[in-house]
Amino acid sequence: MILPEKVTEAASVIAQQEVAPDVFRMELSSPAITELAKPGQFVQVRILNGDHILRRPLGIAECDRTRGTFSLFYRIVGSGTRDLSLLVHGENVNVLGPLGHGFDVSFQHPLLVGGGMGLSPLLSYAQAKRGACDILMGGKNAGELFWQSFYAPYVEKTILTTDDGSLGSHGFTTTVFPDIVKQETYDGVLVCGPEIMMRGIARLAKAAGLPCQVSLEKRMACGLGACLSCSIDTVNGARKKVCKDGPVFWAEEVFA
């Protein structure tokens, strides 16, 4: 049977957990989307309670194909995500996906680099390549690195940095990256997080001779490439859509 690239599916909430202040992990029962999902793709979630017209784009974090479920991480930033956080077991959302182009899964021993909510889509890659990846994660303080427990089953090594030095190395991911790649034989770098971090890591990866992919985040309404709200300028001057042509790009496509 030939499966469609994407579907619209009623998804039931299986679990909802606040994993850090205003940051939630939601698990949804969505067999069709779970079966189709690839690392780095995202879904558009329509909240059925309240007056919400636009869907919310959220990166797929983990998939359990045996149970037909996938998980999402999100931060409360407005009324939509606030209402999303109030959903309980058995309530439904409408989900469109999986959407976009994901990460290159041909790397044998890649280094993942993430910060903030950018660590969510990278988790899907770590799960798919179980035991093959190392993760370098950065945060403002120790409280922002709650991600360790979610990555632990999937990665070989975890390297931590914090702006205030409360956990791991004192500094940024870009501070420790050069030494890390000298110590290991990585064949690629995958990055998601604040743009300034992604630009810095992409530059350092290029200097180290490592191919690098970045996952961009932009405001988007449709998620299908129709509304043009997530259009970006690429290095060669072409206009591309983060939702349809990305969200994952080769770093040299989007960062000069």
VEXMIDREN-114159 format. One record per residue (C-alpha): x, z, y; residue in three letters. Coordinates in steps of 0.001 Angstrom, whole numbers, plus 500000, padded with zeros to 6 digits. Example, Ala and Ser with C-alpha at 12.3 -4.5 7.8 and 13.67 -1.06 7.14 Angstrom:
% VEXMIDREN-114159
512300507800495500ALA 513670507140498940SER 
//
This chain:
% VEXMIDREN-114159
500000500000500000MET 501287499070503460ILE 500909501995505850LEU 500114501468509558PRO 502778502327512110GLU 500553504896513813LYS 497140506458513409VAL 494664508613515280THR 493769511660513270GLU 491786514876513623ALA 494345517606512990ALA 493526521173512084SER 495575524107513364VAL 497282525826510440ILE 499479528249512381ALA 500191529206515976GLN 503085531499516900GLN 504646532547520201GLU 508371532312519405VAL 509641533190522904ALA 507935534011526210PRO 505492531135526856ASP 507028529027524046VAL 504852528320521020PHE 505232526761517590ARG 502088525083516279MET 501643523741512766GLU 498999521056512242LEU 497418519674509095SER 497697515918509593SER 498533514139506310PRO 498616510557507608ALA 500874511266510593ILE 503100513549508526THR 503639510769505987GLU 504543508212508653LEU 506719510373510913ALA 510430509663511378LYS 513004511935513046PRO 512804511739516828GLY 509261510390517092GLN 506476512133518990PHE 502700512465519053VAL 500088512449521796GLN 497815515483521453VAL 494305515555522902ARG 492996519066523505ILE 489302519196522708LEU 488456522447524504ASN 488352522475528282GLY 488317519527530649ASP 491440517617529589HIS 491418513840529906ILE 495063512987529249LEU 496885513640526011ARG 500057515754525898ARG 503214514135524465PRO 505029516495522060LEU 508010515850519804GLY 507560516256516066ILE 509763519147514951ALA 509320519524511179GLU 507319517774508463CYS 506054519137505160ASP 504899516077503269ARG 503836518126500250THR 501339520045502378ARG 500623517211504808GLY 501580519277507861THR 503937518954510802PHE 505019521387513503SER 505375521113517278LEU 507079523339519828PHE 505809523473523394TYR 506161525554526541ARG 503192526608528667ILE 503557524728531950VAL 499939524191533016GLY 496300524509532057SER 496582521993529214GLY 499369523728527345THR 497727527078528161ARG 494551525950526399ASP 496643524569523547LEU 498189528008523058SER 494734529578522723LEU 493802527535519651LEU 493565529476516402VAL 493614528673512687HIS 490921526146511758GLY 490364524689515227GLU 491065521005515792ASN 492938518689518117VAL 493013514913518108ASN 496466513448517470VAL 497787509925518037LEU 501067509051516373GLY 503735508935515300PRO 504941507137518420LEU 508190505673519714GLY 511552504913518175HIS 513434507752516541GLY 517076508545515827PHE 519467506488513718ASP 519466508235510333VAL 522487506348508966SER 525035508879510291PHE 526695510838507514GLN 527980513833509512HIS 526559513877513050PRO 526767516565515707LEU 523426517478517256LEU 523529518775520839VAL 520472520323522408GLY 519189522581525126GLY 515782523986526012GLY 512789522223524496MET 515087519321523628GLY 515943521271520496LEU 512489520478519095SER 512887516739518237PRO 516464517348517044LEU 515069519778514476LEU 513262516918512758SER 516606515154512328TYR 518305518286510974ALA 515503518658508449GLN 515723515023507332ALA 519527515190506956LYS 519567518684505466ARG 523108520037505200GLY 524755517032506860ALA 524543518088510536CYS 526105520669512797ASP 524168521864515833ILE 525578522745519249LEU 522888524467521269MET 522965525837524777GLY 520740528132526796GLY 520714530228529940LYS 520843533427527881ASN 520552534780524343ALA 516758534824524513GLY 516640531034524840GLU 518519530542521568LEU 515693531691519284PHE 516060528237517721TRP 518832529506515435GLN 516417530762512791SER 514580527421512664PHE 517786525415512279TYR 519428527756509766ALA 517881526172506627PRO 518979522673507621TYR 522395522702509308VAL 525891523371508081GLU 527242525001511241LYS 525666526399514414THR 527665526631517665ILE 526120528552520574LEU 526743528590524318THR 525016530575527061THR 525331530287530817ASP 525675534069531151ASP 527869534657528098GLY 525277536870526384SER 525612534929523104LEU 528218532530521788GLY 530674530906524181SER 530345531571527892HIS 529587528235529512GLY 527783525016528738PHE 527607522656525779THR 529850520282527727THR 532448523058528037THR 533021523408524292VAL 532179519870523139PHE 535709518388523428PRO 537272521093521249ASP 534459520925518681ILE 534792517196518076VAL 538556517564517651LYS 538018520034514819GLN 535523517964512794GLU 535166514379511588THR 531810513563513149TYR 530556509999513013ASP 527923510286515728GLY 526329512492518376VAL 522598512968518979LEU 521491514681522185VAL 518250515980523683CYS 517740518363526592GLY 518204518484530368PRO 519353515139531773GLU 522508516592533314ILE 523529517901529897MET 522761514602528160MET 524763512632530717ARG 527715514978530332GLY 527675514907526540ILE 527261511120526503ALA 530318510753528720ARG 532375513089526517LEU 531198511388523330ALA 532290508016524715LYS 535698509446525589ALA 535978510727522015ALA 535026507327520583GLY 531768508589519074LEU 528480506652519142PRO 525815508655520951CYS 522038508578521070GLN 519929510411523653VAL 516241511314523551SER 514639511040526984LEU 511664512944528300GLU 509380511436530936LYS 505831512054532054ARG 503586509666530154MET 499856509107530020ALA 499086506651527238CYS 502159506853524994GLY 501600503217524019LEU 503473501341526751GLY 500355500257528633ALA 500279502521531689CYS 503964502072532701LEU 504194505685533920SER 507341506327531870CYS 509262503179532826SER 512989503544533475ILE 515835501326534683ASP 518505500663532068THR 522198500054532751VAL 521827496274532494ASN 518933496279534963GLY 516130495804532455ALA 513022497977532736ARG 512077499845529569LYS 509351502283528610LYS 510373505664527235VAL 507233505922525096CYS 507507502521523413LYS 511178501474523652ASP 512361505080523247GLY 512248507990523479PRO 515592507586521688VAL 518127505200523248PHE 521798504520522747TRP 523529506401525555ALA 525214503284526950GLU 521780501697527461GLU 520575504317529917VAL 523639506208531238PHE 526338504342533141ALA 
//
